[in-house]
Amino acid sequence: MRLLLDTHAFLWWLAGDEQLSPSARAAIADAENEVFVSAASAWEIATKHRIGKLPAVAAIVADLHGVMSDQGFIGLSISVRHGQAAGALPGPHRDPFDRMLIAQAMLEGLALVSNELAFDAYGVRRLW
């Protein structure tokens, strides 16, 4: 299976946080699965750290690429197609990071690992 981690799922995985569901944890840990982290999540983490909303992630921000590599995760760049699709998504969901993850999951055929029920309205496969 090909997985795209929502930002909170990525951070909870790294922290060993119990908020990450057992099924999400098992899917991420399964060596048969390809696990992707979007550039949108890197942007969100760095932004929220800079403005003080995620003070505990300084080490992650300092070496995000290395952290991802150590976990065996694959970086997913943002393409023009992704941007176009994210901007065209209907509905009230306003978070630009989430909209990008939805678009990327749809276009790349990825299951989105997230606890966000709002994603279900967009027809993406959500794993939690």
BATIVO-611190 format. One record per residue: residue number from 1; residue in one letter; x, y, z of N, C-alpha, C, O in turn. Coordinates in nm, 2 decimals. Layout:
# BATIVO-611190
> i|aa|nu|nv|nw|cau|cav|caw|cu|cv|cw|ou|ov|ow
> NUM|A|X|Y|Z|X|Y|Z|X|Y|Z|X|Y|Z
...
END
This chain:
# BATIVO-611190
> i|aa|nu|nv|nw|cau|cav|caw|cu|cv|cw|ou|ov|ow
> 1|M|0.08|-0.12|0.00|0.00|0.00|0.00|0.09|0.12|0.00|0.20|0.12|0.06
> 2|R|0.04|0.23|-0.06|0.11|0.36|-0.07|0.04|0.46|0.02|-0.08|0.48|0.00
> 3|L|0.11|0.51|0.12|0.05|0.59|0.22|0.11|0.74|0.22|0.22|0.76|0.19
> 4|L|0.02|0.83|0.24|0.06|0.97|0.26|0.02|1.01|0.40|-0.09|1.01|0.44
> 5|L|0.12|1.05|0.48|0.10|1.09|0.62|0.05|1.23|0.63|0.11|1.32|0.57
> 6|D|-0.06|1.25|0.70|-0.10|1.38|0.74|0.01|1.43|0.84|0.08|1.35|0.90
> 7|T|0.02|1.56|0.85|0.12|1.62|0.93|0.12|1.57|1.07|0.22|1.53|1.13
> 8|H|0.00|1.56|1.13|-0.01|1.51|1.27|0.03|1.36|1.28|0.09|1.32|1.38
> 9|A|-0.01|1.28|1.18|0.03|1.14|1.18|0.18|1.13|1.18|0.24|1.04|1.25
> 10|F|0.25|1.21|1.10|0.39|1.21|1.09|0.46|1.24|1.22|0.55|1.17|1.27
> 11|L|0.41|1.35|1.28|0.47|1.39|1.41|0.44|1.29|1.52|0.53|1.27|1.60
> 12|W|0.32|1.24|1.52|0.28|1.14|1.63|0.36|1.01|1.61|0.40|0.95|1.71
> 13|W|0.39|0.97|1.48|0.47|0.86|1.46|0.61|0.88|1.52|0.67|0.79|1.59
> 14|L|0.67|0.99|1.49|0.81|1.02|1.53|0.81|1.03|1.69|0.91|0.99|1.74
> 15|A|0.71|1.08|1.75|0.71|1.09|1.89|0.66|0.97|1.97|0.67|0.96|2.09
> 16|G|0.62|0.87|1.89|0.56|0.75|1.96|0.43|0.78|2.03|0.40|0.71|2.13
> 17|D|0.36|0.88|1.99|0.24|0.93|2.05|0.13|0.83|2.04|0.10|0.78|1.93
> 18|E|0.06|0.80|2.15|-0.05|0.71|2.16|-0.17|0.76|2.08|-0.27|0.68|2.06
> 19|Q|-0.17|0.89|2.04|-0.29|0.94|1.96|-0.29|0.88|1.82|-0.40|0.88|1.76
> 20|L|-0.18|0.83|1.78|-0.18|0.76|1.65|-0.25|0.62|1.67|-0.21|0.54|1.75
> 21|S|-0.35|0.60|1.58|-0.43|0.48|1.60|-0.34|0.35|1.58|-0.24|0.36|1.50
> 22|P|-0.38|0.24|1.64|-0.31|0.12|1.62|-0.30|0.07|1.47|-0.20|0.02|1.42
> 23|S|-0.41|0.09|1.39|-0.41|0.06|1.25|-0.32|0.15|1.17|-0.25|0.10|1.08
> 24|A|-0.31|0.27|1.20|-0.22|0.37|1.14|-0.08|0.33|1.17|0.01|0.33|1.08
> 25|R|-0.05|0.30|1.29|0.08|0.26|1.34|0.13|0.14|1.27|0.24|0.13|1.22
> 26|A|0.04|0.04|1.26|0.08|-0.09|1.19|0.10|-0.07|1.04|0.20|-0.12|0.99
> 27|A|0.02|0.02|0.98|0.04|0.04|0.83|0.17|0.11|0.81|0.24|0.08|0.71
> 28|I|0.21|0.21|0.89|0.33|0.28|0.87|0.45|0.19|0.90|0.55|0.20|0.83
> 29|A|0.44|0.10|1.00|0.55|0.01|1.03|0.57|-0.10|0.93|0.67|-0.16|0.93
> 30|D|0.47|-0.13|0.85|0.47|-0.24|0.76|0.57|-0.21|0.65|0.55|-0.12|0.57
> 31|A|0.68|-0.29|0.64|0.79|-0.26|0.54|0.74|-0.28|0.40|0.81|-0.24|0.31
> 32|E|0.63|-0.34|0.38|0.57|-0.36|0.24|0.51|-0.23|0.19|0.49|-0.22|0.07
> 33|N|0.48|-0.14|0.28|0.41|-0.02|0.24|0.52|0.09|0.21|0.62|0.10|0.27
> 34|E|0.48|0.17|0.11|0.56|0.30|0.08|0.50|0.41|0.16|0.38|0.43|0.14
> 35|V|0.58|0.48|0.23|0.52|0.59|0.32|0.58|0.72|0.27|0.70|0.74|0.26
> 36|F|0.49|0.81|0.23|0.52|0.94|0.18|0.49|1.05|0.28|0.40|1.04|0.35
> 37|V|0.58|1.16|0.28|0.55|1.28|0.36|0.56|1.39|0.25|0.66|1.41|0.18
> 38|S|0.46|1.47|0.25|0.45|1.58|0.15|0.53|1.70|0.19|0.56|1.73|0.31
> 39|A|0.58|1.77|0.09|0.65|1.90|0.11|0.55|1.99|0.18|0.60|2.08|0.25
> 40|A|0.42|1.98|0.16|0.33|2.06|0.24|0.34|2.04|0.39|0.32|2.13|0.46
> 41|S|0.36|1.92|0.43|0.38|1.89|0.57|0.51|1.95|0.62|0.51|2.01|0.74
> 42|A|0.61|1.95|0.55|0.74|2.01|0.58|0.72|2.16|0.60|0.76|2.22|0.70
> 43|W|0.65|2.22|0.51|0.61|2.36|0.51|0.53|2.39|0.64|0.56|2.49|0.71
> 44|E|0.43|2.31|0.66|0.34|2.33|0.78|0.42|2.32|0.91|0.40|2.40|1.00
> 45|I|0.50|2.22|0.92|0.58|2.20|1.05|0.67|2.31|1.07|0.68|2.37|1.18
> 46|A|0.74|2.35|0.97|0.84|2.47|0.98|0.77|2.60|1.01|0.81|2.67|1.09
> 47|T|0.65|2.62|0.95|0.57|2.74|0.97|0.52|2.74|1.12|0.54|2.84|1.19
> 48|K|0.46|2.63|1.16|0.41|2.63|1.30|0.52|2.63|1.40|0.49|2.69|1.51
> 49|H|0.63|2.58|1.37|0.74|2.59|1.47|0.79|2.74|1.48|0.81|2.79|1.58
> 50|R|0.80|2.80|1.36|0.85|2.94|1.36|0.75|3.04|1.44|0.80|3.13|1.50
> 51|I|0.62|3.01|1.43|0.53|3.10|1.50|0.50|3.06|1.64|0.41|3.12|1.71
> 52|G|0.57|2.95|1.69|0.55|2.91|1.83|0.44|2.81|1.85|0.42|2.77|1.97
> 53|K|0.38|2.75|1.75|0.27|2.66|1.78|0.32|2.51|1.79|0.26|2.43|1.85
> 54|L|0.45|2.49|1.75|0.51|2.36|1.76|0.65|2.38|1.81|0.75|2.35|1.74
> 55|P|0.67|2.42|1.94|0.80|2.45|1.99|0.89|2.32|2.01|1.01|2.33|2.00
> 56|A|0.83|2.21|2.03|0.90|2.09|2.06|0.96|2.02|1.93|1.03|1.92|1.95
> 57|V|0.94|2.07|1.82|0.99|2.01|1.69|1.12|2.07|1.64|1.15|2.05|1.52
> 58|A|1.19|2.14|1.72|1.31|2.21|1.67|1.41|2.11|1.60|1.46|2.14|1.49
> 59|A|1.43|2.00|1.66|1.53|1.90|1.60|1.48|1.84|1.47|1.56|1.82|1.38
> 60|I|1.35|1.83|1.46|1.29|1.78|1.34|1.30|1.88|1.23|1.34|1.85|1.12
> 61|V|1.27|2.00|1.26|1.28|2.11|1.16|1.42|2.13|1.11|1.45|2.16|1.00
> 62|A|1.52|2.11|1.21|1.66|2.13|1.17|1.71|2.03|1.07|1.80|2.06|0.99
> 63|D|1.65|1.91|1.07|1.70|1.81|0.98|1.58|1.72|0.93|1.59|1.60|0.94
> 64|L|1.48|1.79|0.87|1.36|1.71|0.83|1.40|1.61|0.73|1.34|1.49|0.74
> 65|H|1.48|1.64|0.63|1.51|1.54|0.53|1.58|1.42|0.59|1.55|1.30|0.56
> 66|G|1.67|1.44|0.68|1.74|1.33|0.75|1.65|1.25|0.84|1.66|1.12|0.84
> 67|V|1.55|1.31|0.91|1.46|1.24|0.99|1.37|1.15|0.90|1.35|1.04|0.93
> 68|M|1.32|1.21|0.79|1.24|1.13|0.70|1.32|1.01|0.64|1.27|0.90|0.64
> 69|S|1.45|1.03|0.60|1.53|0.93|0.55|1.56|0.82|0.65|1.55|0.70|0.62
> 70|D|1.58|0.86|0.78|1.60|0.76|0.88|1.48|0.67|0.90|1.50|0.55|0.94
> 71|Q|1.36|0.72|0.88|1.24|0.64|0.89|1.21|0.56|0.77|1.12|0.48|0.77
> 72|G|1.28|0.59|0.66|1.25|0.52|0.53|1.13|0.58|0.46|1.07|0.52|0.37
> 73|F|1.10|0.71|0.50|0.99|0.78|0.43|1.04|0.85|0.30|1.15|0.88|0.29
> 74|I|0.94|0.87|0.21|0.97|0.93|0.08|0.91|1.07|0.08|0.80|1.08|0.11
> 75|G|0.99|1.16|0.04|0.94|1.30|0.02|0.85|1.31|-0.10|0.89|1.26|-0.21
> 76|L|0.74|1.38|-0.09|0.65|1.40|-0.21|0.65|1.55|-0.24|0.60|1.63|-0.16
> 77|S|0.71|1.59|-0.35|0.71|1.73|-0.39|0.58|1.78|-0.43|0.49|1.70|-0.46
> 78|I|0.56|1.91|-0.43|0.44|1.97|-0.48|0.45|2.00|-0.63|0.55|2.08|-0.66
> 79|S|0.37|1.95|-0.71|0.38|1.98|-0.85|0.27|2.09|-0.89|0.18|2.12|-0.81
> 80|V|0.28|2.14|-1.01|0.18|2.23|-1.06|0.04|2.16|-1.06|-0.06|2.22|-1.03
> 81|R|0.04|2.03|-1.10|-0.09|1.96|-1.10|-0.15|1.95|-0.96|-0.27|1.97|-0.95
> 82|H|-0.06|1.93|-0.87|-0.11|1.93|-0.73|-0.17|2.06|-0.69|-0.28|2.07|-0.63
> 83|G|-0.10|2.17|-0.72|-0.15|2.30|-0.68|-0.28|2.33|-0.75|-0.37|2.39|-0.69
> 84|Q|-0.29|2.30|-0.88|-0.41|2.33|-0.95|-0.53|2.25|-0.89|-0.64|2.30|-0.87
> 85|A|-0.50|2.12|-0.86|-0.61|2.04|-0.80|-0.65|2.09|-0.66|-0.77|2.09|-0.63
> 86|A|-0.55|2.12|-0.58|-0.58|2.17|-0.45|-0.67|2.30|-0.45|-0.76|2.32|-0.37
> 87|G|-0.63|2.39|-0.54|-0.71|2.51|-0.56|-0.85|2.49|-0.61|-0.93|2.57|-0.58
> 88|A|-0.87|2.39|-0.68|-1.00|2.36|-0.74|-1.09|2.28|-0.66|-1.21|2.26|-0.69
> 89|L|-1.04|2.23|-0.55|-1.12|2.14|-0.46|-1.25|2.22|-0.41|-1.23|2.33|-0.37
> 90|P|-1.36|2.16|-0.42|-1.48|2.22|-0.37|-1.49|2.21|-0.22|-1.41|2.15|-0.15
> 91|G|-1.59|2.28|-0.16|-1.62|2.26|-0.02|-1.56|2.36|0.07|-1.48|2.45|0.03
> 92|P|-1.60|2.35|0.20|-1.56|2.45|0.29|-1.43|2.43|0.36|-1.38|2.52|0.44
> 93|H|-1.36|2.32|0.34|-1.23|2.30|0.41|-1.13|2.40|0.36|-1.09|2.41|0.24
> 94|R|-1.09|2.49|0.46|-1.01|2.60|0.42|-0.86|2.59|0.44|-0.78|2.67|0.39
> 95|D|-0.82|2.49|0.52|-0.67|2.47|0.55|-0.60|2.44|0.42|-0.62|2.33|0.36
> 96|P|-0.50|2.53|0.38|-0.43|2.50|0.26|-0.34|2.38|0.26|-0.32|2.32|0.16
> 97|F|-0.29|2.35|0.38|-0.20|2.23|0.39|-0.29|2.10|0.37|-0.25|2.01|0.29
> 98|D|-0.40|2.10|0.43|-0.49|1.99|0.42|-0.54|1.97|0.27|-0.55|1.86|0.22
> 99|R|-0.58|2.08|0.21|-0.62|2.08|0.07|-0.51|2.02|-0.02|-0.54|1.95|-0.11
> 100|M|-0.39|2.06|0.01|-0.28|2.00|-0.07|-0.27|1.85|-0.05|-0.25|1.78|-0.15
> 101|L|-0.28|1.81|0.07|-0.26|1.67|0.10|-0.38|1.59|0.03|-0.35|1.48|-0.02
> 102|I|-0.50|1.64|0.03|-0.61|1.58|-0.03|-0.58|1.57|-0.18|-0.60|1.46|-0.24
> 103|A|-0.54|1.67|-0.24|-0.51|1.67|-0.39|-0.40|1.57|-0.42|-0.41|1.50|-0.52
> 104|Q|-0.30|1.57|-0.34|-0.19|1.48|-0.37|-0.23|1.33|-0.35|-0.20|1.25|-0.43
> 105|A|-0.31|1.31|-0.25|-0.36|1.17|-0.23|-0.45|1.13|-0.35|-0.44|1.01|-0.40
> 106|M|-0.53|1.22|-0.39|-0.62|1.19|-0.51|-0.54|1.16|-0.63|-0.56|1.06|-0.70
> 107|L|-0.45|1.25|-0.67|-0.37|1.24|-0.79|-0.27|1.13|-0.79|-0.24|1.07|-0.90
> 108|E|-0.21|1.10|-0.68|-0.11|1.00|-0.67|-0.15|0.86|-0.63|-0.08|0.77|-0.62
> 109|G|-0.29|0.85|-0.60|-0.34|0.72|-0.56|-0.29|0.67|-0.43|-0.25|0.55|-0.41
> 110|L|-0.28|0.76|-0.33|-0.23|0.73|-0.20|-0.34|0.73|-0.10|-0.43|0.81|-0.10
> 111|A|-0.33|0.64|0.00|-0.42|0.64|0.11|-0.37|0.74|0.21|-0.25|0.75|0.24
> 112|L|-0.45|0.83|0.26|-0.42|0.94|0.35|-0.43|0.89|0.49|-0.54|0.86|0.54
> 113|V|-0.32|0.89|0.56|-0.32|0.85|0.70|-0.35|0.97|0.79|-0.26|1.06|0.81
> 114|S|-0.47|0.98|0.84|-0.52|1.10|0.91|-0.64|1.07|0.99|-0.72|0.98|0.96
> 115|N|-0.66|1.14|1.10|-0.78|1.13|1.19|-0.88|1.23|1.15|-0.99|1.24|1.21
> 116|E|-0.86|1.31|1.04|-0.95|1.41|1.00|-1.07|1.36|0.92|-1.05|1.33|0.80
> 117|L|-1.18|1.36|0.98|-1.30|1.31|0.92|-1.34|1.39|0.80|-1.41|1.34|0.71
> 118|A|-1.31|1.52|0.80|-1.34|1.61|0.69|-1.29|1.56|0.56|-1.34|1.60|0.45
> 119|F|-1.18|1.49|0.56|-1.12|1.44|0.44|-1.21|1.34|0.36|-1.20|1.33|0.24
> 120|D|-1.30|1.27|0.44|-1.39|1.17|0.38|-1.48|1.23|0.27|-1.52|1.17|0.18
> 121|A|-1.51|1.36|0.29|-1.60|1.43|0.19|-1.54|1.44|0.05|-1.61|1.47|-0.04
> 122|Y|-1.41|1.42|0.04|-1.34|1.44|-0.08|-1.31|1.31|-0.16|-1.25|1.31|-0.26
> 123|G|-1.36|1.20|-0.10|-1.35|1.07|-0.17|-1.21|1.01|-0.17|-1.18|0.92|-0.25
> 124|V|-1.12|1.06|-0.09|-0.99|1.00|-0.07|-0.99|0.88|0.02|-1.08|0.88|0.11
> 125|R|-0.91|0.79|0.00|-0.90|0.67|0.09|-0.83|0.72|0.21|-0.72|0.76|0.21
> 126|R|-0.90|0.71|0.33|-0.84|0.76|0.45|-0.82|0.64|0.54|-0.91|0.56|0.56
> 127|L|-0.70|0.63|0.60|-0.67|0.52|0.69|-0.65|0.58|0.83|-0.57|0.67|0.85
> 128|W|-0.72|0.52|0.92|-0.70|0.56|1.06|-0.75|0.44|1.15|-0.74|0.45|1.27
END
